[in-house]
Amino acid sequence: MTKVLVATDKAFAPVAVKGIREVIENAGFELILLESYTSPEDFIKAITDVDAVIVRSDKMDKTVIEAAANLKIAVRAGAGYDNIDLAASTAKGIVVMNTPGQNSNAVAELALGLMVYYVRNFFNGKSGWELKDKKLGIHAYGAVGRNVARIAKGFGMDCYAFDPFIPREVIEKDGIKWVGSVEELYSKCNFISLHIPANSQTKQSVNYPLLSRMPSPSVLVNTARAEVINEADLLKMFQERKNFAYLSDVEPTNKSEIEAGFKARYFCTPKKMGAQTEEANINAGIAAARQIVNFIKNGDKTFQVNK
Ligand SMILES: NC(=O)c1ccc[n+]([C@@H]2O[C@H](COP(=O)([O-])OP(=O)(O)OC[C@H]3O[C@@H](n4cnc5c(N)ncnc54)[C@H](O)[C@@H]3O)[C@@H](O)[C@H]2O)c1
């Protein structure tokens, strides 16, 4: 019988697991659940003889992949797949997929939530400020960026977007101002919301030359990936600008240094929360399960990311 492992150190909502189970068992497959595990060895042990795996942010490095003797497909229930070693997967003939767009509304709502939390002084009772009419730069206009645009327009924000891979008309059709360079985006906007993937081009790319273009006050919101930020430059911005703030869903490695010096202008969710809603869990989890069934039964490779 085809064995499908769901390996999640941060478990899906129970209602999502129920939906995944239904899809897998209705296909005649067996579901194996490894939730909230604490050691990579547990993951390695569980993956040894399964045909398919669904993961979230769980690290699938070379060691894990090499231990997976029967694995044919790995699906990252979510957008970013930088937690999976694609070269090692390809070398073993394993198809890797993501589930694009399934959690994007959840992440976008969190991005706006972080902004509100900050401009209202972390709800400390003191007078804050409003998002209405403030300039928001949306850095990448993919699934999350578009949802941020939709919600931010509702707040009355003045929205700009930069994405070299999305046609200008797509951005303008949504009533968002198109910007032709990343430098221009940062120069224009007091708020920047990051929605770029972490890849060789974007890692460390949000650096001092870019950030220092932002007008004051400047608020950088990162619900994308920690690696896209140059953290030494982030610290420099905190030191140089009295009204630079950083709000994040992805913990910086120099968190303690930032917290020690700039607590009033920094907030990071205690755990990555962007996709942690029942709706997003259901959407991404069930999409992942369906993609596995379609691949095993029909060879459907839509959403493969290691082509
Ligand atoms: N916090 C969370 O829990 C959470 C959840 C989902 C996604 N994410 C992260 O959010 C980010 C966006 O996810 P998404 O679902 O919108 O992905 P997506 O693939 O739909 O969109 C990414 C966009 O980035 C654009 N892009 C790529 N390289 C770029 C560059 N150099 N400059 C500008 N734009 C560039 C692409 O054209 C695309 O439109 C990713 O980093 C993803 O890992 C975080």
The ligand as an ORCA input file, in Angstrom:
! r2SCAN-3c Opt
* xyz 0 1
  N       5.514     33.823      7.150
  C       5.030     32.702      6.634
  O       4.540     31.818      7.320
  C       5.040     32.537      5.150
  C       4.025     31.790      4.533
  C       3.973     31.741      3.146
  C       4.968     32.353      2.399
  N       5.983     32.998      3.050
  C       7.042     33.649      2.266
  O       6.477     34.792      1.648
  C       7.140     35.057      0.418
  C       6.123     35.224     -0.705
  O       5.335     34.064     -0.837
  P       4.274     33.973     -2.017
  O       3.348     32.867     -1.699
  O       3.737     35.306     -2.343
  O       5.226     33.496     -3.218
  P       4.983     33.707     -4.784
  O       5.890     32.735     -5.446
  O       3.527     33.681     -5.099
  O       5.489     35.205     -5.047
  C       6.834     35.567     -5.027
  C       6.981     36.771     -5.941
  O       8.321     37.231     -5.851
  C       8.684     37.742     -7.104
  N      10.130     37.842     -7.159
  C      11.035     36.850     -7.327
  N      12.288     37.357     -7.302
  C      12.142     38.699     -7.107
  C      13.063     39.763     -6.998
  N      14.380     39.551     -7.070
  N      12.588     41.011     -6.785
  C      11.253     41.242     -6.702
  N      10.330     40.269     -6.828
  C      10.775     39.013     -7.016
  C       8.085     36.754     -8.097
  O       7.933     37.333     -9.366
  C       6.747     36.460     -7.428
  O       5.735     37.309     -7.947
  C       8.126     33.901      0.233
  O       9.378     34.296      0.765
  C       7.562     32.819      1.107
  O       8.540     31.913      1.506
  C       6.027     33.117      4.394
*
